[in-house]
């Protein structure tokens, strides 16, 4: 089960993969906020712990793209130097 804090951060910063929200979250990560985020998000992706409906709620509608593509885009936007979790859908 994903943590409430992870769901809250994703909903707050990443809805519709808004570039401003993503940028704000990247700045927060660089300044040391949410030190747990990378590991928790990787764990959720590795173990497919968030349903498609939850991803739609968190990231918004896919707009014709696959939710897995949006998850990959999210990971790459937040952690561009880290490989996307290979076992994620």
C-alpha angles and dihedrals in degrees: 000000000000116000121256090237092056092049091047094051092047092049093045099047108019109045109137086358086273108195092220093052092046090048091050091050092048089052090049091050092049090051091055101260118137096016088172096056100090094050095043094047091047090050092050091049094044092052099033092235098160119071123229089252091054092049089051090051092047100041101023128235117337093235093220094318127105118262088232088060089051091050089051090049090049093051093047092048093051100036108022093164094053124079114244109259102273097214094052117113 
